Amino acid sequence: QVQLVESGGGLVQAGGSLRLSCTTSVRTVSSYDMGWFRQTPGKERDFVADISRGDDRTRYSDSVKGRFTISRDNAKNTVYLQMNSLKPEDTAVYYCAAKYLFNYDYWGQGTQVTVSS
């Protein structure tokens, strides 16, 4: 019912920037809380950032606060994650997710972000 597709990942040097995009089905971005998570091999999937459906309130993990910015474009049914000042520890598979009530029930396939030192 809710389809999420991430794009924009790639290889970047430390200190560089990337912008991830998550395109989705009609109404999803405007009607759901949207979040970004990331995961590395052998580790749990960690929260990165999210944005609320009603008033665009944003939250960030401490590790990315001040460097990453989450935003949404309801007309394009797209949520973005602008990543600046990237560090090697940011290397992970990044996932877009949607939440209507309490849980993130819908997930994309993920996009790889690799930051070289």
Salt bridges, closest charged atoms under 4 A:
ASP33 OD1 - ARG53 NE 3.17
ASP50 OD2 - ARG59 NH2 2.59
ASP55 OD1 - ARG57 NE 2.87
ASP56 OD1 - ARG72 NE 3.01
ASP62 OD1 - LYS65 NZ 3.59
ASP90 OD1 - ARG38 NH1 2.90
ASP90 OD2 - ARG67 NH1 2.74
